[in-house]
Amino acid sequence: MIAFVAARRALLAALACCSSCSDVSRTAKDGAVLDAGRSPEASAEASSGYLPSQLPANFHCDPTLESLRDTIFVTSCGYDSCHGDNNFAYGLWLTADVDRLTSELVGAPSQSCKPEVLVVPGDSTRSFLYDKLSSPNPKCGHQMPYGIEPLPDSALGCVRGWIESLTAPLADSGAPGR
């Protein structure tokens, strides 16, 4: 019975956390749109600020997918309730090995915003991943990482540098950006 209660609590905690990665919204009795199923009080609190970034003030990474995964994705996106080892929101496992991550991102369609492509080799301006990370108002959904301070310019530059280093013929083999 104790194991059942513990499992139920863990499931409820995971569901509560997972709602923060969702683009689902609902309407309160007064007509106000509530974000990710939150109460009006929680929506007001969330709109007034973000959780602090886990990236250090002197953040630096190399424009390679391995570096992005290890320095940005694991730290800012790889929570179990979002894109970590136990939950792949919208099919994105951002803490996976580089080969799998390459196949999930490069030239892959977005599962949350059709017909967007997550990473268009050589073109960060057409890459939905870059739009979600860099724009306060992305084409679909919310800016990522959701509920955390937006990525600093140095991290965005690293993501942009990796995307722009890719070329279409080489990206298909998964060779660049490692």
Secondary structure as the mmCIF struct_conf table of DSSP 4:
data_model
#
loop_
_struct_conf.conf_type_id
_struct_conf.id
_struct_conf.beg_label_comp_id
_struct_conf.beg_label_asym_id
_struct_conf.beg_label_seq_id
_struct_conf.end_label_comp_id
_struct_conf.end_label_asym_id
_struct_conf.end_label_seq_id
HELX_RH_AL_P HELX_RH_AL_P1 ILE A 2 CYS A 18
HELX_RH_3T_P HELX_RH_3T_P1 SER A 19 CYS A 21
STRN STRN1 SER A 25 THR A 27
TURN_TY1_P TURN_TY1_P1 LYS A 29 ASP A 30
BEND BEND1 GLY A 31 GLY A 31
HELX_LH_PP_P HELX_LH_PP_P1 ALA A 32 ALA A 32
STRN STRN2 VAL A 33 ASP A 35
TURN_TY1_P TURN_TY1_P2 ALA A 36 GLY A 37
HELX_RH_AL_P HELX_RH_AL_P2 PRO A 40 SER A 47
TURN_TY1_P TURN_TY1_P3 SER A 48 SER A 48
STRN STRN3 LEU A 51 LEU A 51
HELX_LH_PP_P HELX_LH_PP_P2 PRO A 52 SER A 53
BEND BEND2 GLN A 54 LEU A 55
TURN_TY1_P TURN_TY1_P4 ALA A 57 ASN A 58
BEND BEND3 PRO A 63 THR A 64
HELX_RH_AL_P HELX_RH_AL_P3 LEU A 65 LEU A 68
HELX_RH_PI_P HELX_RH_PI_P1 ARG A 69 CYS A 77
TURN_TY1_P TURN_TY1_P5 ASP A 80 HIS A 83
BEND BEND4 GLY A 84 GLY A 84
TURN_TY1_P TURN_TY1_P6 ASP A 85 ASN A 86
HELX_RH_3T_P HELX_RH_3T_P2 ALA A 89 GLY A 91
TURN_TY1_P TURN_TY1_P7 LEU A 94 THR A 95
BEND BEND5 ALA A 96 ALA A 96
HELX_RH_AL_P HELX_RH_AL_P4 VAL A 98 LEU A 105
STRN STRN4 VAL A 106 VAL A 106
TURN_TY1_P TURN_TY1_P8 GLY A 107 GLY A 107
HELX_LH_PP_P HELX_LH_PP_P3 ALA A 108 ALA A 108
STRN STRN5 PRO A 109 PRO A 109
HELX_LH_PP_P HELX_LH_PP_P4 SER A 110 SER A 110
BEND BEND6 GLN A 111 CYS A 113
TURN_TY1_P TURN_TY1_P9 LYS A 114 PRO A 115
STRN STRN6 VAL A 117 VAL A 117
BEND BEND7 LEU A 118 LEU A 118
STRN STRN7 VAL A 119 VAL A 119
TURN_TY1_P TURN_TY1_P10 PRO A 121 GLY A 122
HELX_RH_3T_P HELX_RH_3T_P3 SER A 124 ARG A 126
HELX_RH_AL_P HELX_RH_AL_P5 PHE A 128 SER A 134
BEND BEND8 PRO A 136 ASN A 137
BEND BEND9 LYS A 139 GLY A 141
BEND BEND10 MET A 144 PRO A 145
TURN_TY1_P TURN_TY1_P11 TYR A 146 GLY A 147
STRN STRN8 ILE A 148 ILE A 148
HELX_LH_PP_P HELX_LH_PP_P5 GLU A 149 PRO A 152
HELX_RH_AL_P HELX_RH_AL_P6 ASP A 153 SER A 165
HELX_RH_AL_P HELX_RH_AL_P7 ALA A 168 SER A 173
TURN_TY1_P TURN_TY1_P12 GLY A 174 GLY A 174
TURN_TY1_P TURN_TY1_P13 PRO A 176 GLY A 177
#
